[in-house]
Amino acid sequence: MAPVAAHVPPEVTATRQSGTFSCGGSTPPGCPAAGVDVLHLAGDAAVATLDPGGTGACPPAGTAQPDGGPASPLAAPGASACAGVAHVELLRGTPVALIADSVASRSLTQGCSGTAGLGSIGALEVGGTHVIGGNHPLLASSTPPPNTVVVLPQGAQGAAVALTVVLDEQLPDPAGPGLAVNAIHLWTGPALGPALQEDVIVGHSHSAATCSLEVRHQALPLDTEVAYAEVDAGRHGVAAAVAGGTAPECFGGDRRGGGCHEPVATLVARDRGQLGITANYSDYTHALGAVIVDHRRATPDDAHTTSLCVGDPAPGHPTPVRLARGTDTAACRTAVSGERLVSGFHVDIDGVEDAGRRGAFWWSVRPFERTARTLVGLRSDGSLVLAVASAPPGRHGGLTLPEAAAWLTDHGARDGIALDGGDQADMVLSGGRHPVPLERGAPQVQVALVVGVPAPSPAPAGAGGVGDGVTILAATAPRRQLRRPGRRPR
């Protein structure tokens, strides 16, 4: 089965174009669906794409963007679907006759963070009433707000309702990021009696992404909120991402770290990950502690730090993950480092004696003040819990280090570390959404820990592996361009 499909009566295609189709009117061919009197579809009437390098714009019916905006690339996992109808006439000779021009819908699922939709109609007449276009239309705009409801006759209620029309109907998927957009959805009401029961959709598009990582939210006292994800390193690739690559000048030199600072969102996008968090503490010149990228060392070990080391998968064995002092590039495909908070299920905080002593290793981490914290916990089963605890700007919140250690153990961590916190603490989902509030906007970092990247294949013992990744893309578009008769969906 193709991962994406676009359906336009009477043709079905999984490519970018639907082809041109016209029916009805005074010349053959006749329209294939009962009640469809005239249907004109222009080329590119239905488009669906999962191509991360594509436009993500999906302009229907050979027109420009339905919202007039510029094209934007899709972020994986992401999907874009559009439908366009040049002209349609339905149910002529009945009280529900519908005539519409330039009908378009767009559904966009960008990463795991959310959806966007748009429905537009150039002209719409229903039951002899000009809803859009024509003389004295009910609505002035061809791009009405989402879920605009028009009841005919105007002001009718209950048994007096003949028609209900929803324009730019947007229906979020109940289980995950996805959105159905119906440019026009019409159904009949009690006033027309049981003999005339119609339910029609014109301009349907749907997109969705299947995200295998879930970010949960936990509210704590004093305005503190913790966003966290549980990660199986065997199913979700884990990688250290560094600004500027592993070049030595990016981790030393001037007070700007060689100029190698980027937002976490940039590093997530570059590694095609699903989620990223701020990693090693930085003094704006050096990343403190070991950083290893694809078995290549970017920075040396430091005895003050504890490192997360993720090895290569091997057939029949879980991906090796450990939190310990010291790293080995042969054993660690990826490594980032931080301040130890938990060992053996017990609170075990490094550097408490350094607090406030300028020049000491952990002098600025404020162990007993509530501030934003970036946390990594390792459970006994080898899974990870990644968390950012923060508070809205200007509010008193966050966690002390003892509270952060307790949070980790409460969530099953056998061992745990704190990565860079304060105004550097950040969590970003693919597509650029920050599920946690930020003290001073998106920070610039030297190192991020990125998960949900294309994972290496299991390799023979002693060998590194590269290859297939996590399958996270799925979309359909449009499933039905026209629908009748039927029941109104609830």
N, C-alpha and C positions, 0 to 999 in steps of 0.2 A: 504493500500500500504506500502510495506517495505520501510524504510527510505533510504536504499541503495540496489543497485542491480548490479550484474556482469553478463554480457551476453557474451557467447562464442558459436558460431555456432557448433552444432545445439541445444545446451543445454542452459537453462537459470536458474540461481540460485541466491539466495540472501544470500548464505552462503559464507564461506571463500574459498571453493574449487569449481572448475568447473568440475572436473573429467577429464578423459583422452578421447580424441576422435581422430580418424584417419579415413581418407577416401581417395578414389582415388587410383592412382597407378595401379598396375596390378591385384589387388584383391578387391572384394567388402568390405565394402559398397561404393556406389558412393557418391560423394560430393553433398550436398544439393543445393548449389548455382551454377547457370550457370556461366561458366568461371573459376570455381575453380577446378583445375585438381588434386591437391594433397594438403592435409591439415593434419598436425600432431600437436595436442595440448597436451602438457604434463599436469600432475596433477598440480593444483594450477595455471592454466594458467590465471585465472582472479580472482582478489581479490579486495574487497572493504571493508573498515572498517570505522566506526565512533567511535570505542572504545577508550575513552581517555586513558585507561590503556594498549592499544595494542602497537605494535611496531611502527606503522606509517611507517614502511619500505616497507611492501607489496612486498616481493620478488617474481617475477613472474616465472612461469614454473619451480619451484623447484630449482631455482638458488640462488646465493647470491644476495646481494643488487645490483641493476643495476649500481649504481655509486660507488660501493665498499666501501661505508661508513657505519658507525655503525647505528644500529636501534635507533630511537629517539621517545619518546612518543608524542602522539598527544595532543595538547592543545585545550580545548573546546572553541569555536566551531571549529572543524577541521575534515578533511576527507582525506583519502588516497585511491587511486585507481591505479591498475596496470593491464596490459595485457601482455601476453606472447604467442608467437607462435614458436614452435620448428622448423617447416619447412613448407613452402607454395610454391606452384607453380600455377600461374594464366595464363590463356590465351595462352596456348601453341599453337604453330603453327601460331601465329600472330606476327607482328612487335613489339608488346608491351609486349611480354612474360616476366613474372616476376618470378624469383626464389629467395627465401630469406631463410636464416637460423637464428635462435636465435634472433627473433625480440621481443623487449620488450619496453614498455612505462610505465611511472610513472607520476602521477599527484598528487601533495600534496598541500592541502590548510590548512595552519597552523594558527589557530585563525582567527581574522579579518584583519590581517595585510598584507597578501600577499600570493603568491603562488609560487610553484617551480615545474619544470617538467624535465623529462629526457627521451630521446629516444635512444635506442641502437640497432644496427643490426650487427650480426656476419658476414654475407656475403650477398651481394645483386648483382644480375645480372638482368639488364633490357634491353630488345631488343638486347641481345647478348653482351652488354657492361658490364664489371665488374665495378660496381660503388664502392663496398667495397669487399675486398677479391679477391682471384683469381690472375691471372697474370695481371700485369700492371693496378691496380685499379685506379679509378679517385680520390678516397679519401683514406687517410692512416688510419683514425681513425674509429673504430666501434661506437664511441659516438660522432658524429659530433656536431658542435655548433647548437643551436636552429635555426630553419628555414633556414637550409642550402639548397640552390636551385641548382639543377643540370639540365641543358638543353641538350637534345640530338637531333640531332648531336651537338657535342661540338662547341660552338661559334655561333650556329644558332640564328637567330633573326626573328621576324615577321612570315611571311608565311612559312619560312624554318624550323620552330620548329616542330619536330615530337613528342617529349615527354618532359614534365616538371615533375620533381620529387622533392618534398620537404621532407627532412629528419629531424626528430625531430621537426615536425611542432607544434608550441605552440600558442594556440589561447585563450587569456584571455577572460573571460566572460565580456560582456559589462556592466552588472548591478550588481556589487558586486564581492567579492572575489571568484574566480573560474577559472579553467583552463582545457582546452581540449588539450591533447597531442596525436598526431598521429605519430607513429614511421616512417611510410612511407605513403606519399600521392602522387599519380601519376595521371596525366591526359594527354590526347592526345592533339596534336596541329594541326594546319591547314595542315601541310605537309602530314598527313595521310588521309586527305579527310573526307567528311561527312559520309562515310560508316563505319568508325571505330571511334566511339566516346566512350571513356571509362573514368571513374573516380573511382579510387580505393583507399581505405584506409586499411592499414594493421597495427594492433597494436594501437587501440584507447582506451584511458582512460580519464576519466573526474572526477574531484572532485570540490566541492563547499561548501561554508558555508553561511548560511543566518544570517547576523548580524543585530540585531535590533537597535544597537547604531551606529550613524554616527559621526565621528570626522571631523569637518570643520576647515578650515584654513583661517585666515585673515591676510593680510600683512599690517603693519602700518609703518609710517616713522621711520627713524633711525635704519633700519635693524631689527625692531621688528616684530615678528610673533606671533599670538595668535592661539593656537589650542583649540577648545572648542567642547563640546557635550551638547546636550539638553536632559534631563533625566526626564521621568515620573516615579516617585517613585512607582506608583501603578503597572507599567508594568515591571520595571527593579528593581530588588532587590538592596537595598542600605545597605552597611555594613561598620562598622569600623573594620579594620584589624590591629592587633597589633603584633609586633615582640615578640615572646616568650610567647604569651598568656597574660592573665590578672594577672599573678603572680606579687605580690607587688615588688619583687626584680627587675623587669624589668623597674620600673619607679622611681627608687631611688638608693641610694648607691654610687658607685664610678662614676668617670667622664665618664664612658662608658655606663651609663644607665643600669648597671647590665649586660652588654654584649648583650643586647637585641636590636640589630639593624639588619635590613635586607633590601634588595632592594625592591622597590615597586613591581617589577615583581614577586618576590617570594610570596608576600602577595596576589597579584592578582591570581596567579596560585593556591595557597592554598585555596582561597575562591571560585575558579572556576568562577571568574568574567570575564567581557568583558573589563573593563577599570578601572584604578586606578590612583589616584593622591596623592601626598604628603599631609599629614594632619597637625596635631598640630605642632606648633613651639616646638623646643626642645633645651634645654641648654646642651644636651648630658648626663644629669642626670635625668631630669624630662620632661615629655610631659606637656606643659603649657596649662592649662584648662582641662575641662572634657572630658573624653573618656568613652563611654559606649558600651559594646559589648553584644548583646543578653540579654539586661536588667541587665547586670552585670557591675558595676562600676569599671573601672581600675584606674581612677584618679579623684580627687575631682574637684568641680567647683572652678572657680576663678573669682572674681568680675571684673577683667580687661577684660575678654574674653566674646565673644558672641558665642553661641553654635548652631550648626545644630542638631536638634532633629528630628528623623524619628521614628514614632510610628508604631503600628501594624495595618494592614488593617482590615476593618470591612465590612460585606456585605452591598452593596448599598452605600458606602461612599468612598470618595477618601482617600488614605493613608495620615494620618496626618503628615505634615512637617512644622517645624517652625524654625526661627532664632531668638534667644532671649537670655537674660541673665538667667543663672541658668538652671539646668536640674533635671529631676525626673526619676529615673530608672523604675518606673511603667509606665510612659508615653513614655519614650524613649527606643525603642528597640536598636537604634544606636545613638550615639552622637560623634561628633568631634567638636573642638573649634578653634577659631582664632580671628583675630583683626577686629572689626566692621569697615566697609567702607561706607555702605549705610543703611539707615533706612527710611521707608516711601517714597521711590523714591528720596530721597535727600542725598547728600554727607554728611557723618557723621563719620569722621575718629577718632578712638580711639588713644590715646597715642601720638599725635603729639608733645606734650610738653616734652615727654620722649626722643625724638630723640637725640642720642649722649650722654645722661647722663648715664654713666656706672652705672649699678645696678638698674636703673629704668626699669619698666616692658617691655616696647617696645623700649628700648634704641638702639637696633642694627638693626631695620627694615628699616632705611634709607628712610623715607617717601617721601623726595623730590629728591631722586636719581632714575635714571632709572635703574632698575634691574629686574631679573626674578621674576614673581609673580604667585602664585597659588590662584585661585579665585573661590568662590562659590556664586552664586546668586539665590535667591528664587523669583519666579514670583507670581503674584496674583492668578494664576490658580493652584498653588501648585507644578508646575514643577521647576526643577533645571537647571541651566546652570553652567557647570564645565569648567574652563579654565586655561591654563598655557600660560603666555606671556613670551617670551624669545628672545634671540638673539644668533646668531652663536658665538662660542668661539672667544674671541679677538675683537668682534665688540661692538660698543656702542649702546645698545638697551635695551629693556624692558620697564617697565612703572613706573612712580612715583605712589604713592598711590592715589593722586587726579585723575590722568589719569586712574588708575585702577577702581576707583569708577565711573568715567564717562563712562568707557567702559561697566561696569555692567548695569548702568541705560540705556545706549543706547541699550542694549540687553534685556530690559524688566524687569530687576531685581527690585523688590520692596525693598528687603533687601539684604545685601551682606556682606561677610567677606573675608579676606585674610588669607590663611593658610601659611605654611612655604614656604619661597621664596628663592631668591638668588641661590646659588649652590645646595640647597636642593630641588628646584622646579623640579618636574618630573611628567610626564604623561606616562602611559604604557598601551598598548593594550595587550589582551590575545595573547600569543605567544611570548611576550617579546619585541615588537617593541616600540620604543620611537618616537611619532609623533612630538616631539619638540626637538630642539638642547639642549644639556646639557653643562653647563660651565666646569665641571670637571668630566665628566663621570657619570654613574648611582650612585646616592647617596644611602647611608644607612640611613634608617629612623626607627623611633619607631612606627609611626602610619600612616596608609594610609586610604583613603576613596575609597572603591571599589564598583562599580556599575555593574549591569548586572549579579549579583549573583543569584543562585536559590532562587526565592522569596517565602516568607511565604504565605500560603493560607489565604484567608479571614477567620476571626474567629468571633465567637459571641462577642457581646459587652462585654468588660472587660476581654476577654481571649486572650492570646497570640496564634499565629498561626505558624505552620511549615508545609511544604509540597511541592507541586509541584513548578516547576521553569519555567523560560523562555525557550521556545523551540527555539533553535538557530542552530540546526544541520540539514543539508541536503546534500546528495551527491548521485551521480550515477556513475557507472563505469562498464566496458566499454559498451557503447551503441551499437556500431557496430564494430565487429572485421574486417569485410571485407565489402566493398560497391562497387557496380557496377550495371548497368551503371548510369550515372547521369550527372548533371551539376557541374562544378567547383564552390564551394562556394565563394561568394564575401566577 
